[in-house]
Amino acid sequence: MIFVHDKGRMANNMLQYGHVYAWGREHGRTTMSMRFAYKYPWFQICETPHHNFMTYLFAKYGAKLGLFPTIHFDQENADYSREEQLMLNSRMIVVTGWYARWYDLFEKYKPEIRELFAFNQEILATSRLKIGEGSAVRVGVHVRRGDYKTFKDGRFYYDDAQYVGVLKQFKTLMPETKLNFFVCGNDPELNRDYFRRELEDELCKVDFPDGNPAEDMCLLSLCDWLIGAPSTFSLVAAMYREVPLYWIEDPKATLTKENFKSFNELFRHIY
């Protein structure tokens, strides 16, 4: 059994576990996500064998007591052949670290990873109700602030005007098309009136779903296009239905449809 000691927030946990799961599938090893055993109850993986609080406690304290080894993937582009051999040879082992990555295997087993992280029926029903029906093109917008004030020295910490500027550019890509922007994010100070005033017209509507993390991610995954600062949250949302995603790396850059990328392109270049 490979116990995956996840780090970071929910989307980071999903990607990290997905990589180790794919490696395990390729080599006939069972894996278990310690974080999804207790913290995020909204996904199908929480109903699978071993994903429960007792297994989490066993893995946590078994590692602390030295009953089985812990290996670390903490350095980018390091040689991890020794760690992989330990993963093959150890009956039980804890894997931790952000750089446990096997991109080709992740792509190979991505359909299974999507199934593991399928949203439960309550989350799916709530998100579908919020997104509604109709002919409008649905554009999911992920406003990431909070910790982004310091992440990469604030490089991707954009204000309301910068997000609105990008969305105005998107509107010019689809003239005469009904649009519905769904703005999700982690900033309670977001100026909703400003977004509506600057963007809404007879063809464009702006909504703020106000969901929990899984509801927001599910709703974004149901959209036709995704826009946001570089973040694993929007990236994982794009994974479910291969939704085209634009990561805003320069809010002043000219936006074209060619700027939108697939999950497979972007997940190899996470900041």
DRENDRENKE-343758 format. One record per residue (C-alpha): residue number from 1; x, y, z; residue in one letter. Coordinates in pm, 1 decimal. Each point is the difference from the previous one (the first is absolute). Layout:
// DRENDRENKE-343758
n, east, north, up, res
NUM, X, Y, Z, a
...
This chain:
// DRENDRENKE-343758
n, east, north, up, res
1, 0.0, 0.0, 0.0, m
2, 127.9, 344.2, -94.5, i
3, -136.7, 270.8, 231.0, f
4, 11.2, 342.6, -163.0, v
5, 59.2, 282.1, 244.9, h
6, -147.8, 288.9, -194.1, d
7, 110.5, 361.6, 32.4, k
8, -157.7, 331.3, -83.1, g
9, -365.2, 64.7, -74.2, r
10, -268.1, -218.0, -155.3, m
11, 97.3, 29.3, -367.1, a
12, 368.4, -53.5, 80.7, n
13, -98.3, -312.6, 192.2, n
14, -197.1, -130.6, -296.0, m
15, 287.5, 44.5, -242.8, l
16, 261.3, -142.1, 235.5, q
17, -207.2, -306.6, 76.4, y
18, -86.6, -42.7, -368.6, g
19, 368.4, -32.7, -86.1, h
20, 66.8, -259.2, 271.1, v
21, -320.7, -185.9, -84.9, y
22, 109.1, -22.5, -364.1, a
23, 343.3, -127.3, 101.4, w
24, -163.4, -256.6, 226.5, g
25, -236.1, -119.5, -273.3, r
26, 290.7, -44.1, -237.9, e
27, 197.1, -205.1, 252.8, h
28, -283.1, -194.8, 164.7, g
29, 11.9, 186.4, 330.7, r
30, -299.7, 112.5, 206.9, t
31, -5.0, 367.4, 101.1, t
32, -190.1, 203.5, 255.1, m
33, -29.0, 379.8, 40.0, s
34, 33.1, 98.1, 363.6, m
35, -163.9, 339.2, -58.6, r
36, -304.7, -142.9, -179.3, f
37, -49.1, -249.9, 280.4, a
38, -144.4, 272.3, 220.6, y
39, 20.7, 359.4, -124.5, k
40, -191.6, 34.3, -328.6, y
41, -322.6, -204.3, 14.0, p
42, -137.3, 108.0, -338.9, w
43, 156.0, -254.9, -235.3, f
44, -43.4, -360.0, -108.5, q
45, 346.8, -89.1, 131.0, i
46, -130.3, 49.1, 354.3, c
47, -225.5, -305.2, -48.8, e
48, 277.1, -232.7, -119.5, t
49, 182.5, -258.4, 213.5, p
50, 265.7, 129.0, 239.9, h
51, -123.1, 360.1, -17.4, h
52, -119.7, 36.3, 355.3, n
53, 117.6, 165.1, 319.5, f
54, 129.1, -321.6, 159.6, m
55, 230.9, -70.2, -295.0, t
56, 116.8, 360.8, 13.4, y
57, 90.8, -37.8, 369.5, l
58, 177.5, -328.7, -69.9, f
59, 210.4, 159.6, -274.5, a
60, 73.7, 316.0, 199.3, k
61, 111.8, -165.9, 321.0, y
62, 156.0, -301.7, -170.7, g
63, 234.1, 237.7, -179.0, a
64, 69.0, 199.6, 318.3, k
65, 87.0, -318.2, 190.4, l
66, 225.8, -121.6, -280.7, g
67, -209.7, -306.3, -82.7, l
68, 52.0, 76.8, -369.5, f
69, 212.3, 250.5, -190.6, p
70, -85.5, 344.6, -131.3, t
71, 153.2, 127.0, -322.0, i
72, 7.0, 359.9, -115.8, h
73, -39.5, 151.8, -345.9, f
74, 96.0, 354.3, 90.8, d
75, 238.6, 106.5, -274.7, q
76, -93.2, 76.6, -358.6, e
77, 171.3, -211.7, -268.4, n
78, 191.0, -210.2, 254.4, a
79, 94.8, -363.5, -62.5, d
80, -263.0, -202.3, 185.0, y
81, 95.7, -347.7, -119.9, s
82, 89.1, -104.5, 356.3, r
83, -336.4, 119.4, 129.4, e
84, -184.7, -185.6, -275.7, e
85, 186.3, -318.9, 88.0, q
86, -108.5, 40.1, 361.7, l
87, -357.5, 48.5, -118.5, m
88, 26.5, -329.2, -188.6, l
89, 162.6, -198.1, 279.9, n
90, -171.7, 128.6, 315.5, s
91, -314.7, -170.3, 122.1, r
92, -114.8, 332.0, 146.5, m
93, 148.7, 343.2, -61.7, i
94, -93.4, 367.5, 27.4, v
95, 63.9, 225.1, -299.7, v
96, 12.8, 374.1, 52.9, t
97, 109.4, 302.1, -202.7, g
98, -127.5, 216.1, -285.5, w
99, 244.1, -138.8, -257.8, y
100, -130.3, -355.3, -10.1, a
101, -90.0, 32.7, -366.9, r
102, -42.8, -245.9, -283.9, w
103, -163.9, 201.5, -275.3, y
104, -30.1, -272.1, -262.9, d
105, -152.5, -243.3, 249.4, l
106, -240.9, 268.6, 122.1, f
107, -123.0, 47.0, -356.0, e
108, -26.3, -376.4, -49.6, k
109, -217.5, -46.6, 308.7, y
110, -176.1, 335.8, -12.1, k
111, -346.0, -153.8, -67.3, p
112, 33.7, -199.8, 322.6, e
113, 127.1, 303.9, 190.5, i
114, -302.8, 197.4, -118.5, r
115, -227.3, -277.7, 122.4, e
116, 170.5, -6.8, 339.8, l
117, -54.6, 372.1, 36.7, f
118, -351.7, 2.0, -139.9, a
119, -219.7, 232.0, 204.7, f
120, -266.6, -157.4, 216.7, n
121, -361.5, 40.5, -104.3, q
122, -76.5, 280.4, 243.3, e
123, 287.4, 214.8, -128.3, i
124, -86.4, -75.6, -360.6, l
125, -367.5, 82.4, 46.4, a
126, 76.5, 327.8, 178.6, t
127, 246.0, 107.9, -269.1, s
128, -234.4, -89.8, -283.9, r
129, -276.6, 200.0, 165.2, l
130, 226.7, 304.4, 31.9, k
131, 124.6, -16.5, -356.4, i
132, -352.5, -44.9, -134.6, g
133, -107.8, -67.2, -355.0, e
134, -19.0, 213.0, -308.1, g
135, 186.0, 94.6, -314.5, s
136, 260.6, 232.4, 153.4, a
137, 366.1, -93.1, -22.4, v
138, 115.3, -66.8, 355.7, r
139, 335.5, 147.3, 99.3, v
140, 145.4, -101.0, 334.5, g
141, 223.7, 260.0, 164.4, v
142, 226.1, -87.3, 292.2, h
143, 112.1, 304.7, 198.6, v
144, 295.0, -111.5, 211.3, r
145, 119.0, 245.9, 260.4, r
146, 62.1, -69.7, 371.0, g
147, 333.8, -185.4, 9.7, d
148, 79.9, 125.5, -351.3, y
149, 101.2, 330.2, 155.0, k
150, 330.7, -168.2, 90.3, t
151, 12.9, -297.7, -241.8, f
152, 269.6, 69.5, -260.7, k
153, 40.9, 343.3, 161.2, d
154, -356.2, 92.2, -95.3, g
155, 57.7, -53.9, -372.1, r
156, -349.7, -141.5, -53.9, f
157, -184.5, 211.4, 254.4, y
158, -237.7, 197.1, -223.3, y
159, -255.4, 262.8, 99.9, d
160, -361.0, 17.5, -116.0, d
161, 80.5, 234.4, -288.0, a
162, 259.9, -238.8, -139.0, q
163, -238.8, -295.3, 7.3, y
164, -277.1, 209.2, -155.0, v
165, 238.9, 117.4, -271.4, g
166, 68.5, -360.8, -102.1, v
167, -371.5, -83.2, 2.4, l
168, -74.4, 300.7, -219.2, k
169, 252.2, -136.2, -247.0, q
170, -176.6, -336.3, 7.0, f
171, -325.4, 173.8, -86.4, k
172, 161.9, 141.4, -315.2, t
173, 93.3, -355.1, -105.4, l
174, -367.9, -94.9, -8.5, m
175, -198.6, 299.2, -126.4, p
176, -374.7, -50.8, -25.9, e
177, 28.1, -305.3, 227.6, t
178, -188.5, -34.3, 326.9, k
179, 249.0, -43.7, 283.5, l
180, -32.7, -90.6, 363.7, n
181, 305.3, 60.4, 218.7, f
182, 12.3, -206.5, 320.0, f
183, 250.3, 164.7, 234.9, v
184, 137.6, -222.5, 277.3, c
185, 277.7, 87.0, 240.3, g
186, 141.8, 32.1, 347.8, n
187, -22.2, 377.9, 51.2, d
188, -295.1, 127.8, 207.4, p
189, 91.0, 354.6, -105.0, e
190, -69.5, -65.7, -367.8, l
191, -196.7, 296.6, -137.6, n
192, -298.5, -174.2, -155.2, r
193, -175.3, 320.9, -95.4, d
194, 307.6, 103.9, -196.1, y
195, 7.3, -329.8, -193.4, f
196, -369.8, 29.9, -83.3, r
197, 20.1, 368.4, -90.6, r
198, 296.6, -49.2, -232.1, e
199, -106.0, -323.3, -166.6, l
200, -374.9, -46.8, -2.0, e
201, -209.0, 101.8, -300.1, d
202, -278.8, -149.6, -208.7, e
203, 226.4, -291.4, -98.9, l
204, 205.9, -48.7, 314.2, c
205, -86.2, -103.9, 356.0, k
206, 230.3, -34.5, 301.5, v
207, -67.7, -244.5, 285.9, d
208, 184.7, -72.1, 324.9, f
209, -74.3, -361.6, 103.7, p
210, 133.5, 26.9, 359.6, d
211, 59.1, -372.0, 38.5, g
212, 229.0, -206.1, 217.6, n
213, 326.9, -107.2, -169.6, p
214, -150.6, -310.1, -159.2, a
215, -311.0, 183.6, -120.8, e
216, 212.4, 272.3, -158.4, d
217, 228.0, -253.4, -166.3, m
218, -294.8, -204.7, -124.3, c
219, -172.9, 307.6, -141.5, l
220, 318.9, 112.3, -174.8, l
221, 36.1, -348.2, -149.4, s
222, -348.2, 32.8, -153.6, l
223, 89.4, 322.2, -184.8, c
224, 95.1, 29.6, -367.6, d
225, 309.1, 216.8, 59.1, w
226, 215.5, 71.1, 305.3, l
227, 203.2, 308.3, 90.7, i
228, 212.5, 64.6, 308.7, g
229, 338.8, 71.3, 148.4, a
230, 237.3, -299.3, -24.9, p
231, -134.1, -237.3, 263.6, s
232, -45.8, -372.3, 49.7, t
233, -364.6, 70.6, 89.6, f
234, -98.5, 112.6, -350.2, s
235, 232.4, -263.1, -145.5, l
236, -177.3, -289.1, 173.6, v
237, -338.4, 148.6, -91.6, a
238, 110.9, -8.4, -365.0, a
239, 99.1, -366.8, 30.5, m
240, -351.6, -138.1, 44.4, y
241, -135.6, 89.2, -343.2, r
242, 315.6, 121.6, -175.8, e
243, -125.6, 359.0, 21.1, v
244, 228.6, 256.7, -173.2, p
245, 180.8, 203.6, 266.6, l
246, 171.3, 338.3, -20.2, y
247, 253.1, 71.2, 272.9, w
248, 47.2, 375.2, 37.5, i
249, 376.8, 42.4, 12.4, e
250, -11.6, 360.3, -120.1, d
251, -332.5, 184.1, 43.5, p
252, 108.8, 255.3, -263.0, k
253, 62.6, -260.7, -270.4, a
254, -233.3, -26.2, -298.4, t
255, -238.7, -291.6, 41.7, l
256, -71.1, -237.5, -288.5, t
257, -172.7, -337.1, -13.0, k
258, 341.0, -154.4, -67.1, e
259, 106.4, 106.5, 350.9, n
260, -234.3, -259.0, 149.2, f
261, 177.9, -326.9, 75.7, k
262, -91.7, -354.4, 92.5, s
263, 59.5, -166.1, 335.3, f
264, 267.0, -224.1, -153.1, n
265, 194.9, 304.8, -117.3, e
266, -24.1, 198.0, 322.2, l
267, 48.1, -266.1, 268.1, f
268, 360.5, -55.8, -111.1, r
269, 74.2, 368.0, 68.8, h
270, -142.3, 70.6, 345.3, i
271, 150.6, 295.8, 180.2, y
